[in-house]
Amino acid sequence: MPENEDVGEGRAPAAPKRAPRARKKAAEIEASPLNVSSFGADGERSGEIRLPESIFGQEPNGSSMHQAYLRQLANARQGTAKTKRRGEVSGGGAKPYRQKGTGRARHGSIREPSMVGGGTVFGPQPRSFAQRMPRKMRRLALRSALSVKANEGRVAVLDGFELEEPKTRAVVDLLHAAGVENSALVVLPASNDLVQRSFNNLPWAKVVLARNLNLYDLFTHEHLVLTKDSLELLEENFA
């Protein structure tokens, strides 16, 4: 059959070339939620950075995130509530009144639970609400939460903070330039007093260290702002 002859009915068309598929794959990689813009200390876009797929590209596990979230709330409880039992209330050594002849119910102590000022029955006692969870499950929950943030497009990367003195207006302008509109969780690689003091007056922003990143802060803040150094620490510790 000649090469320029039309294809007859019932015959499969020729296989497409590989070039369009390659272009399509490249476009999908370029539009991946793992590719985020990075911003300099002046708020200008400095380039694009790809988030580690081992942390931000995982399939979210809802059950592990739920369990880790409840565990963190439970571990934050003090468990110091306490009421006094009958034997711990002061007084009550003598019988309040004689056994018979008064027409009243018989009592042996004014500190009985049925008396005003008496002890409490089945009241709260000091206890621990701590819950245990395997380390692999905790890290799976954290990676799942980070992946959700990346899929929603709520992750921004900063080159760093260059502050000569604490200044709230400077960090607010930087966050707005990075696309942060609502609450934000700022992750630093190490403690920085200037940055911390700059964020102290912002009720909608919180600064945490990379090693202290947790599910509760991720769930209660809409945007996640990372510095490049903290991104490397997260990949090293939780990948």
Phi and psi in degrees as GROMACS dihedral restraints (atoms count N, CA, C in turn):
[ dihedral_restraints ]
;  ai    aj    ak    al  type     phi  dphi    fc
    3     4     5     6     1   -64.6    20    10
    4     5     6     7     1   155.1    20    10
    6     7     8     9     1   -69.6    20    10
    7     8     9    10     1   -31.5    20    10
    9    10    11    12     1   -91.3    20    10
   10    11    12    13     1     7.5    20    10
   12    13    14    15     1   -81.8    20    10
   13    14    15    16     1   144.5    20    10
   15    16    17    18     1   -65.7    20    10
   16    17    18    19     1   150.8    20    10
   18    19    20    21     1   -76.5    20    10
   19    20    21    22     1   131.7    20    10
   21    22    23    24     1   -76.7    20    10
   22    23    24    25     1   165.4    20    10
   24    25    26    27     1   -67.5    20    10
   25    26    27    28     1   144.9    20    10
   27    28    29    30     1    88.1    20    10
   28    29    30    31     1    -6.9    20    10
   30    31    32    33     1   -98.5    20    10
   31    32    33    34     1   142.7    20    10
   33    34    35    36     1   -71.0    20    10
   34    35    36    37     1   138.5    20    10
   36    37    38    39     1   -67.0    20    10
   37    38    39    40     1   162.3    20    10
   39    40    41    42     1   -66.7    20    10
   40    41    42    43     1   148.7    20    10
   42    43    44    45     1   -64.3    20    10
   43    44    45    46     1   137.3    20    10
   45    46    47    48     1   -68.1    20    10
   46    47    48    49     1   159.9    20    10
   48    49    50    51     1   -72.2    20    10
   49    50    51    52     1   162.9    20    10
   51    52    53    54     1   -83.8    20    10
   52    53    54    55     1   -16.8    20    10
   54    55    56    57     1   -62.5    20    10
   55    56    57    58     1   -47.3    20    10
   57    58    59    60     1   -60.6    20    10
   58    59    60    61     1   -37.0    20    10
   60    61    62    63     1   -63.9    20    10
   61    62    63    64     1   -40.8    20    10
   63    64    65    66     1   -63.7    20    10
   64    65    66    67     1   -40.6    20    10
   66    67    68    69     1   -65.5    20    10
   67    68    69    70     1   -39.0    20    10
   69    70    71    72     1   -64.5    20    10
   70    71    72    73     1   -41.9    20    10
   72    73    74    75     1   -63.9    20    10
   73    74    75    76     1   -40.5    20    10
   75    76    77    78     1   -63.8    20    10
   76    77    78    79     1   -37.6    20    10
   78    79    80    81     1   -67.1    20    10
   79    80    81    82     1   -37.9    20    10
   81    82    83    84     1   -64.8    20    10
   82    83    84    85     1   -40.2    20    10
   84    85    86    87     1   -64.0    20    10
   85    86    87    88     1   -40.0    20    10
   87    88    89    90     1   -66.7    20    10
   88    89    90    91     1   -34.5    20    10
   90    91    92    93     1   -91.2    20    10
   91    92    93    94     1    11.9    20    10
   93    94    95    96     1   -66.3    20    10
   94    95    96    97     1   143.1    20    10
   96    97    98    99     1   -66.4    20    10
   97    98    99   100     1   -11.6    20    10
   99   100   101   102     1   -78.0    20    10
  100   101   102   103     1   -15.4    20    10
  102   103   104   105     1   -90.2    20    10
  103   104   105   106     1   110.6    20    10
  105   106   107   108     1  -123.4    20    10
  106   107   108   109     1   156.8    20    10
  108   109   110   111     1   -81.3    20    10
  109   110   111   112     1   144.2    20    10
  111   112   113   114     1  -109.0    20    10
  112   113   114   115     1   146.6    20    10
  114   115   116   117     1  -125.3    20    10
  115   116   117   118     1   144.9    20    10
  117   118   119   120     1   -81.1    20    10
  118   119   120   121     1   179.4    20    10
  120   121   122   123     1   -67.8    20    10
  121   122   123   124     1   -17.3    20    10
  123   124   125   126     1   -92.1    20    10
  124   125   126   127     1    -0.3    20    10
  126   127   128   129     1    91.1    20    10
  127   128   129   130     1    -5.1    20    10
  129   130   131   132     1   -82.4    20    10
  130   131   132   133     1   146.0    20    10
  132   133   134   135     1   -68.9    20    10
  133   134   135   136     1   121.6    20    10
  135   136   137   138     1  -100.6    20    10
  136   137   138   139     1    -7.1    20    10
  138   139   140   141     1   151.7    20    10
  139   140   141   142     1  -158.9    20    10
  141   142   143   144     1  -130.4    20    10
  142   143   144   145     1   142.6    20    10
  144   145   146   147     1  -131.8    20    10
  145   146   147   148     1   145.9    20    10
  147   148   149   150     1  -101.3    20    10
  148   149   150   151     1   125.0    20    10
  150   151   152   153     1   -69.4    20    10
  151   152   153   154     1   145.6    20    10
  153   154   155   156     1   -59.9    20    10
  154   155   156   157     1   126.0    20    10
  156   157   158   159     1   -68.4    20    10
  157   158   159   160     1   -26.1    20    10
  159   160   161   162     1   -67.7    20    10
  160   161   162   163     1   -16.5    20    10
  162   163   164   165     1  -114.6    20    10
  163   164   165   166     1   -47.2    20    10
  165   166   167   168     1   -98.7    20    10
  166   167   168   169     1    -1.1    20    10
  168   169   170   171     1  -116.4    20    10
  169   170   171   172     1    25.7    20    10
  171   172   173   174     1   -89.2    20    10
  172   173   174   175     1   157.4    20    10
  174   175   176   177     1   -74.9    20    10
  175   176   177   178     1   118.6    20    10
  177   178   179   180     1   -59.8    20    10
  178   179   180   181     1   136.3    20    10
  180   181   182   183     1  -110.1    20    10
  181   182   183   184     1   102.5    20    10
  183   184   185   186     1   -66.3    20    10
  184   185   186   187     1   -38.3    20    10
  186   187   188   189     1   -66.6    20    10
  187   188   189   190     1   -41.0    20    10
  189   190   191   192     1   -68.1    20    10
  190   191   192   193     1   -37.1    20    10
  192   193   194   195     1   -64.9    20    10
  193   194   195   196     1   -41.4    20    10
  195   196   197   198     1   -64.1    20    10
  196   197   198   199     1   -43.8    20    10
  198   199   200   201     1   -66.7    20    10
  199   200   201   202     1   -41.8    20    10
  201   202   203   204     1   -66.8    20    10
  202   203   204   205     1   -35.3    20    10
  204   205   206   207     1   -66.1    20    10
  205   206   207   208     1   -46.9    20    10
  207   208   209   210     1   -64.3    20    10
  208   209   210   211     1   -35.9    20    10
  210   211   212   213     1   -63.4    20    10
  211   212   213   214     1   -42.3    20    10
  213   214   215   216     1   -66.1    20    10
  214   215   216   217     1   -39.5    20    10
  216   217   218   219     1   -65.8    20    10
  217   218   219   220     1   -39.8    20    10
  219   220   221   222     1   -67.3    20    10
  220   221   222   223     1   -40.9    20    10
  222   223   224   225     1   -69.1    20    10
  223   224   225   226     1   -19.2    20    10
  225   226   227   228     1   -81.8    20    10
  226   227   228   229     1   -10.8    20    10
  228   229   230   231     1   -74.9    20    10
  229   230   231   232     1   138.7    20    10
  231   232   233   234     1   -78.4    20    10
  232   233   234   235     1   -38.7    20    10
  234   235   236   237     1    67.7    20    10
  235   236   237   238     1    36.7    20    10
  237   238   239   240     1  -105.8    20    10
  238   239   240   241     1     2.8    20    10
  240   241   242   243     1   -65.7    20    10
  241   242   243   244     1   136.6    20    10
  243   244   245   246     1  -152.7    20    10
  244   245   246   247     1   138.5    20    10
  246   247   248   249     1  -118.2    20    10
  247   248   249   250     1   156.4    20    10
  249   250   251   252     1   -86.0    20    10
  250   251   252   253     1   133.2    20    10
  252   253   254   255     1   -80.6    20    10
  253   254   255   256     1   178.9    20    10
  255   256   257   258     1   -60.0    20    10
  256   257   258   259     1   -38.9    20    10
  258   259   260   261     1   -76.9    20    10
  259   260   261   262     1    -8.4    20    10
  261   262   263   264     1  -103.2    20    10
  262   263   264   265     1    -9.0    20    10
  264   265   266   267     1   -83.3    20    10
  265   266   267   268     1   136.4    20    10
  267   268   269   270     1   -74.4    20    10
  268   269   270   271     1   153.1    20    10
  270   271   272   273     1    86.8    20    10
  271   272   273   274     1  -171.8    20    10
  273   274   275   276     1    82.9    20    10
  274   275   276   277     1    20.0    20    10
  276   277   278   279     1   -75.8    20    10
  277   278   279   280     1   -30.0    20    10
  279   280   281   282     1  -103.1    20    10
  280   281   282   283     1   152.6    20    10
  282   283   284   285     1   -67.6    20    10
  283   284   285   286     1   130.1    20    10
  285   286   287   288     1   -63.4    20    10
  286   287   288   289     1   -36.7    20    10
  288   289   290   291     1  -156.7    20    10
  289   290   291   292     1   169.0    20    10
  291   292   293   294     1   -64.9    20    10
  292   293   294   295     1   160.4    20    10
  294   295   296   297     1   -66.8    20    10
  295   296   297   298     1   -45.8    20    10
  297   298   299   300     1  -122.2    20    10
  298   299   300   301     1   161.0    20    10
  300   301   302   303     1    92.7    20    10
  301   302   303   304     1    -7.1    20    10
  303   304   305   306     1   -95.3    20    10
  304   305   306   307     1   -16.7    20    10
  306   307   308   309     1    79.5    20    10
  307   308   309   310     1     2.4    20    10
  309   310   311   312     1  -104.4    20    10
  310   311   312   313     1   169.9    20    10
  312   313   314   315     1   -68.6    20    10
  313   314   315   316     1   149.9    20    10
  315   316   317   318     1   -80.4    20    10
  316   317   318   319     1   136.2    20    10
  318   319   320   321     1  -137.5    20    10
  319   320   321   322     1   147.0    20    10
  321   322   323   324     1  -109.9    20    10
  322   323   324   325     1   -11.6    20    10
  324   325   326   327     1  -156.6    20    10
  325   326   327   328     1   144.4    20    10
  327   328   329   330     1   -78.5    20    10
  328   329   330   331     1    -3.0    20    10
  330   331   332   333     1  -105.6    20    10
  331   332   333   334     1    18.9    20    10
  333   334   335   336     1   -68.0    20    10
  334   335   336   337     1   154.6    20    10
  336   337   338   339     1   -60.0    20    10
  337   338   339   340     1   -26.3    20    10
  339   340   341   342     1   -81.3    20    10
  340   341   342   343     1    -8.4    20    10
  342   343   344   345     1   -97.7    20    10
  343   344   345   346     1   150.7    20    10
  345   346   347   348     1   -65.0    20    10
  346   347   348   349     1   129.8    20    10
  348   349   350   351     1    84.8    20    10
  349   350   351   352     1     4.3    20    10
  351   352   353   354     1   -82.4    20    10
  352   353   354   355     1  -175.5    20    10
  354   355   356   357     1   -71.9    20    10
  355   356   357   358     1   168.5    20    10
  357   358   359   360     1  -108.2    20    10
  358   359   360   361     1   135.5    20    10
  360   361   362   363     1   -95.8    20    10
  361   362   363   364     1   132.1    20    10
  363   364   365   366     1    56.9    20    10
  364   365   366   367     1    34.6    20    10
  366   367   368   369     1   -79.3    20    10
  367   368   369   370     1   170.7    20    10
  369   370   371   372     1   -67.1    20    10
  370   371   372   373     1   144.1    20    10
  372   373   374   375     1  -128.7    20    10
  373   374   375   376     1   154.1    20    10
  375   376   377   378     1   -54.9    20    10
  376   377   378   379     1   132.6    20    10
  378   379   380   381     1  -155.2    20    10
  379   380   381   382     1   166.3    20    10
  381   382   383   384     1  -105.3    20    10
  382   383   384   385     1   130.0    20    10
  384   385   386   387     1   -97.4    20    10
  385   386   387   388     1    10.1    20    10
  387   388   389   390     1   -62.2    20    10
  388   389   390   391     1   139.3    20    10
  390   391   392   393     1  -118.7    20    10
  391   392   393   394     1   144.6    20    10
  393   394   395   396     1  -100.9    20    10
  394   395   396   397     1   148.5    20    10
  396   397   398   399     1  -151.3    20    10
  397   398   399   400     1   132.9    20    10
  399   400   401   402     1   -58.2    20    10
  400   401   402   403     1   147.0    20    10
  402   403   404   405     1   -60.8    20    10
  403   404   405   406     1   -38.5    20    10
  405   406   407   408     1   -63.6    20    10
  406   407   408   409     1   -37.5    20    10
  408   409   410   411     1   -70.1    20    10
  409   410   411   412     1   -37.4    20    10
  411   412   413   414     1   -64.0    20    10
  412   413   414   415     1   -42.9    20    10
  414   415   416   417     1   -70.6    20    10
  415   416   417   418     1   -34.7    20    10
  417   418   419   420     1   -62.4    20    10
  418   419   420   421     1   -41.6    20    10
  420   421   422   423     1   -64.4    20    10
  421   422   423   424     1   -40.6    20    10
  423   424   425   426     1   -67.5    20    10
  424   425   426   427     1   -43.0    20    10
  426   427   428   429     1   -63.8    20    10
  427   428   429   430     1   -36.0    20    10
  429   430   431   432     1   -64.5    20    10
  430   431   432   433     1   -44.0    20    10
  432   433   434   435     1   -65.0    20    10
  433   434   435   436     1   -40.2    20    10
  435   436   437   438     1   -66.1    20    10
  436   437   438   439     1   -36.5    20    10
  438   439   440   441     1   -66.2    20    10
  439   440   441   442     1   -37.4    20    10
  441   442   443   444     1   -63.0    20    10
  442   443   444   445     1   -42.9    20    10
  444   445   446   447     1   -60.9    20    10
  445   446   447   448     1   -41.5    20    10
  447   448   449   450     1   -67.4    20    10
  448   449   450   451     1   -41.9    20    10
  450   451   452   453     1   -64.4    20    10
  451   452   453   454     1   -31.2    20    10
  453   454   455   456     1   -82.5    20    10
  454   455   456   457     1    -5.5    20    10
  456   457   458   459     1    71.5    20    10
  457   458   459   460     1    33.7    20    10
  459   460   461   462     1  -113.8    20    10
  460   461   462   463     1    32.0    20    10
  462   463   464   465     1  -118.0    20    10
  463   464   465   466     1   129.1    20    10
  465   466   467   468     1  -125.8    20    10
  466   467   468   469     1   147.4    20    10
  468   469   470   471     1  -120.8    20    10
  469   470   471   472     1   130.8    20    10
  471   472   473   474     1  -112.9    20    10
  472   473   474   475     1   146.1    20    10
  474   475   476   477     1   -68.1    20    10
  475   476   477   478     1   -29.1    20    10
  477   478   479   480     1   154.2    20    10
  478   479   480   481     1  -178.6    20    10
  480   481   482   483     1  -113.6    20    10
  481   482   483   484     1   131.1    20    10
  483   484   485   486     1  -119.2    20    10
  484   485   486   487     1    89.6    20    10
  486   487   488   489     1  -119.2    20    10
  487   488   489   490     1   129.6    20    10
  489   490   491   492     1   -87.7    20    10
  490   491   492   493     1   -21.6    20    10
  492   493   494   495     1  -154.3    20    10
  493   494   495   496     1   158.5    20    10
  495   496   497   498     1   -62.1    20    10
  496   497   498   499     1   125.3    20    10
  498   499   500   501     1  -148.0    20    10
  499   500   501   502     1   109.9    20    10
  501   502   503   504     1   -67.0    20    10
  502   503   504   505     1   -40.0    20    10
  504   505   506   507     1   -61.1    20    10
  505   506   507   508     1   -35.0    20    10
  507   508   509   510     1   -66.5    20    10
  508   509   510   511     1   -43.4    20    10
  510   511   512   513     1   -73.7    20    10
  511   512   513   514     1   -31.4    20    10
  513   514   515   516     1   -65.9    20    10
  514   515   516   517     1   -44.9    20    10
  516   517   518   519     1   -63.2    20    10
  517   518   519   520     1   -36.6    20    10
  519   520   521   522     1   -66.4    20    10
  520   521   522   523     1   -42.0    20    10
  522   523   524   525     1   -67.0    20    10
  523   524   525   526     1   -40.3    20    10
  525   526   527   528     1   -65.0    20    10
  526   527   528   529     1   -37.2    20    10
  528   529   530   531     1   -65.8    20    10
  529   530   531   532     1   -29.2    20    10
  531   532   533   534     1   -83.9    20    10
  532   533   534   535     1     2.6    20    10
  534   535   536   537     1    92.3    20    10
  535   536   537   538     1    13.2    20    10
  537   538   539   540     1   -85.3    20    10
  538   539   540   541     1   120.4    20    10
  540   541   542   543     1  -110.0    20    10
  541   542   543   544     1   -33.7    20    10
  543   544   545   546     1  -116.1    20    10
  544   545   546   547     1  -146.0    20    10
  546   547   548   549     1   -64.5    20    10
  547   548   549   550     1   148.9    20    10
  549   550   551   552     1  -140.2    20    10
  550   551   552   553     1   143.1    20    10
  552   553   554   555     1  -112.3    20    10
  553   554   555   556     1   116.1    20    10
  555   556   557   558     1  -100.2    20    10
  556   557   558   559     1   125.8    20    10
  558   559   560   561     1  -109.5    20    10
  559   560   561   562     1   125.0    20    10
  561   562   563   564     1  -113.6    20    10
  562   563   564   565     1   151.4    20    10
  564   565   566   567     1   -74.4    20    10
  565   566   567   568     1   -31.8    20    10
  567   568   569   570     1  -146.9    20    10
  568   569   570   571     1   165.7    20    10
  570   571   572   573     1   -65.2    20    10
  571   572   573   574     1   135.5    20    10
  573   574   575   576     1  -137.7    20    10
  574   575   576   577     1   109.6    20    10
  576   577   578   579     1   -66.2    20    10
  577   578   579   580     1   -36.7    20    10
  579   580   581   582     1   -65.5    20    10
  580   581   582   583     1   -43.9    20    10
  582   583   584   585     1   -67.3    20    10
  583   584   585   586     1   -43.1    20    10
  585   586   587   588     1   -60.9    20    10
  586   587   588   589     1   -45.1    20    10
  588   589   590   591     1   -68.8    20    10
  589   590   591   592     1   -28.1    20    10
  591   592   593   594     1   -69.9    20    10
  592   593   594   595     1   -29.5    20    10
  594   595   596   597     1   -93.5    20    10
  595   596   597   598     1    -5.3    20    10
  597   598   599   600     1   -62.3    20    10
  598   599   600   601     1   -31.2    20    10
  600   601   602   603     1   -89.1    20    10
  601   602   603   604     1     6.1    20    10
  603   604   605   606     1  -105.5    20    10
  604   605   606   607     1   106.8    20    10
  606   607   608   609     1   -70.3    20    10
  607   608   609   610     1   -17.7    20    10
  609   610   611   612     1   -97.3    20    10
  610   611   612   613     1     4.4    20    10
  612   613   614   615     1  -130.1    20    10
  613   614   615   616     1   147.6    20    10
  615   616   617   618     1  -140.5    20    10
  616   617   618   619     1   142.6    20    10
  618   619   620   621     1  -109.8    20    10
  619   620   621   622     1   127.8    20    10
  621   622   623   624     1  -132.3    20    10
  622   623   624   625     1   159.1    20    10
  624   625   626   627     1   -85.5    20    10
  625   626   627   628     1   155.8    20    10
  627   628   629   630     1   -60.9    20    10
  628   629   630   631     1   -36.1    20    10
  630   631   632   633     1   -73.9    20    10
  631   632   633   634     1   -15.0    20    10
  633   634   635   636     1  -105.2    20    10
  634   635   636   637     1    12.7    20    10
  636   637   638   639     1   -63.1    20    10
  637   638   639   640     1   133.3    20    10
  639   640   641   642     1  -142.5    20    10
  640   641   642   643     1   165.6    20    10
  642   643   644   645     1   -68.1    20    10
  643   644   645   646     1   -38.8    20    10
  645   646   647   648     1   -60.9    20    10
  646   647   648   649     1   -45.4    20    10
  648   649   650   651     1   -66.0    20    10
  649   650   651   652     1   -35.9    20    10
  651   652   653   654     1   -66.6    20    10
  652   653   654   655     1   -37.1    20    10
  654   655   656   657     1   -77.1    20    10
  655   656   657   658     1   -28.0    20    10
  657   658   659   660     1   -95.4    20    10
  658   659   660   661     1     1.4    20    10
  660   661   662   663     1  -127.9    20    10
  661   662   663   664     1   136.2    20    10
  663   664   665   666     1   -76.5    20    10
  664   665   666   667     1   -42.0    20    10
  666   667   668   669     1  -108.3    20    10
  667   668   669   670     1   149.1    20    10
  669   670   671   672     1  -117.8    20    10
  670   671   672   673     1   118.9    20    10
  672   673   674   675     1  -112.4    20    10
  673   674   675   676     1   118.9    20    10
  675   676   677   678     1  -115.6    20    10
  676   677   678   679     1   146.1    20    10
  678   679   680   681     1   -92.6    20    10
  679   680   681   682     1   158.3    20    10
  681   682   683   684     1   -61.8    20    10
  682   683   684   685     1   -37.8    20    10
  684   685   686   687     1   -67.1    20    10
  685   686   687   688     1   -39.3    20    10
  687   688   689   690     1   -68.9    20    10
  688   689   690   691     1   -30.2    20    10
  690   691   692   693     1   -63.8    20    10
  691   692   693   694     1   -39.1    20    10
  693   694   695   696     1   -66.9    20    10
  694   695   696   697     1   -38.2    20    10
  696   697   698   699     1   -66.5    20    10
  697   698   699   700     1   -40.1    20    10
  699   700   701   702     1   -62.8    20    10
  700   701   702   703     1   -42.0    20    10
  702   703   704   705     1   -65.8    20    10
  703   704   705   706     1   -35.4    20    10
  705   706   707   708     1   -72.0    20    10
  706   707   708   709     1   -36.2    20    10
  708   709   710   711     1   -91.4    20    10
  709   710   711   712     1   -32.5    20    10
  711   712   713   714     1  -119.0    20    10
  712   713   714   715     1     1.3    20    10
